[in-house]
Amino acid sequence: MTAFPIERTATPKQAPPDDSLKFGTFFTDHMFMMNYDEGRGWHDPRIVPYQCLSLDPATCVLHYAQAIFDGLKAFRGADDVIRIFPPARHAARLNQSCERLCIPPLDPALVAQSFEALVAVDHRFVPRKPGTALYIRPTVIATEPFLGVRPATSYLYFVILSPVGAYYAEGMNPVKILASDRHVRALPGGLGAAKTAANYAASLYPAEEAHRLGFTQVLYLDGVEHRYLEEVGTMNIMLKIDGTVITPPLSGSILAGITRESVLTLLRDWGIPAVERPITIDEVIAAIEAGKLEEMWGTGTAAVISPVGELGYRDRRFTINDGKIGPLTARLYETIVGIQYGRLPDPHGWMRPVRARGRSRRMSGAELAYLPATAQAAAFRARTLSPREVAEAVLARKAAAWAVAGR
Ligand SMILES: Cc1ncc(COP(=O)(O)O)c(C=O)c1O
């Protein structure tokens, strides 16, 4: 692991209480920065106090949106271990977005390390309450001051962190989505598969219209025929029809969601048929009318799994699964969240434990002995214990069992 230079803040903030956390409104003490200059490549990776950026008004990102970002989360388990959900996959996707926006590629290993190192420095901001997390936002912007449409010669990579609240205050709430045949998010050959600012700017107007009609988000249809399901504003979409899970393929105009990929992996593990294939809005409506659409949900970092309770299309509204959360939707949510908080085994190695700086977050074997068996197993798997500590834990556990038996 690269050791990045760290300049610590002189004015540490107070971490907000877990109960007060919203999404993306509070930022931690430090940020990660690295610069790119033509002829020099990416240079000077560093951790510095969280700060404002000073940009020339001609900076090209402000005019031509040569910018990409990603979003992932770190979770604090009941065992006090902080784990990131899967940093290497997000680093790889960040580079795919860079390629589409003509931004020079970054070293994916260094990107993943930047997440871990920054979270380690600001570990005290990772909230504890179940459902809360530390959101990680890596971003690249073109910083050259010039007017003219061409790739810039200088860039800034930065990472900021924001403790975020439970996405669902009172459990999961089915959302209402509006399938739009009037507005397009992306076109074949366009920017849809990249996580770039312009896609989100394009989604604001349709989303406002959907809100006015009482819907939470827009379900985009393809930009050519306006018939095929693409994705929701910030989520990929999945449907269970007649026992089979269907999700639109990665055709180039939708984002390759990391949660989508994880859900498909779990479905394969569980032996539930799942296919990536084009599906039209007419097929979805026919399945609803035939009583064959069992469940529908969105997948994404923010909410993990969002059940869809209502689908709007043109002037019609359809209730899905009586507006309730389906059993598969609930199982997927519980499983992914269980893995994220270290309560369940992580058979695919999605979680990356973070070594907190400034204090040991390793538990002693004796402490570990009092954790539930699943949390103990997670701590062993996360390799947060040395072989000596594992032996200590086993002994302490035996001692605890003897003490109970002898009472
Ligand atoms: C447009 C879009 N689609 C899908 C997703 C879901 O992707 P992920 O599961 O990687 O968060 C997101 C969120 O990042 C998104 O912004």
The ligand as an ORCA input file, in Angstrom:
! r2SCAN-3c Opt
* xyz 0 1
  C     -27.366      6.501    -13.606
  C     -27.064      5.462    -12.576
  N     -27.391      4.185    -12.827
  C     -27.130      3.201    -11.943
  C     -26.528      3.478    -10.731
  C     -26.209      2.362     -9.774
  O     -24.839      2.071     -9.787
  P     -24.103      1.500     -8.492
  O     -24.818      0.250     -8.130
  O     -22.714      1.266     -8.920
  O     -24.226      2.549     -7.437
  C     -26.175      4.807    -10.419
  C     -25.515      5.128     -9.145
  O     -24.311      5.149     -9.075
  C     -26.452      5.818    -11.362
  O     -26.129      7.097    -11.099
*
